[in-house]
Amino acid sequence: MARKISNKITKTRIVVPIENNLKVEIDIYYDYLQGFLTAEVEFPNEEEANQFKKPDWLGEEIGYQELSNRKLAHMDEKQFKSKVSEEVINHNKITIEELNQLILS
C-alpha cells in the first residue's frame, strides 16, 4: 500500500501584541513556500472577532482552510503557486524584509 508523503514545513513565528490583549501570530515560511507569510489573530469569543478592526499593516484575508499548514504540507511548489499569486509573494518579500530589519534593530 502506498502511503501519502507530505513536505516538512519550515517557518519562523513572530508574535506581535496588539490592542485589547490580543496578539498577531506571523508565520514566515521557507523552502518551497519561500516568500509566503501568514498572520493570525485568535479571539476569546465570536463577539470580539466581529468587533475587531484590523491594523492597516495586516493584509487581506486569504482563507485559512485553503492554506492551512496541513494543506500546505501536501502541496508541491506548482500547486502552491497556483493558490498564491506572484504579486502576493512579491509583496510578502518586502514585508518579510521589513520584519527582519525590525527584529535585527
Summary of the structure (lengths in Angstrom):
residues: 105
radius of gyration: 15.3
end to end distance: 51.9
largest distance: 51.9
contacts: 214
relative contact order: 0.17
helix: 38%
strand: 18%
